[in-house]
Amino acid sequence: MFGISFSELLLVGLVALLVLGPERLPGAARTAGLWIGRLKRSFNAIKQEVEREIGADEIRRQLHNEHILSLEQEARKILTPVQEPAKPAEPAANSIAPVVETPPAPPTVPTEPAPAPVAAPAPHDPTLPPRAP
């Protein structure tokens, strides 16, 4: 993790043995191990919390994008003219007619265009071989 080699660990162990002595070294190693374990657990907890928050933000963003896409599709359906809209009849000047919206007609299925007719070659076409009588 920090790039510490085995020889460096051995050197730290020998210095600790000389400084602390053989009686206090096992207790000091146990205490150091407990502190290192606590630090690892706290870093892992923070990492998981950040990942969870990032994941929640990503889910919210994805749901928002899907909602926008569905609204855009609905707007395209409404704005794309399927057929020529009929011109409304002009109401009488004194009468008030209720406005009734008719639902849009279902989209028509496009049919395949008819194949273009193949023109017969002209009888005097020099690129064609001569015909048998």
Beta strands, then each sheet from edge to edge (+ up, - down):
end
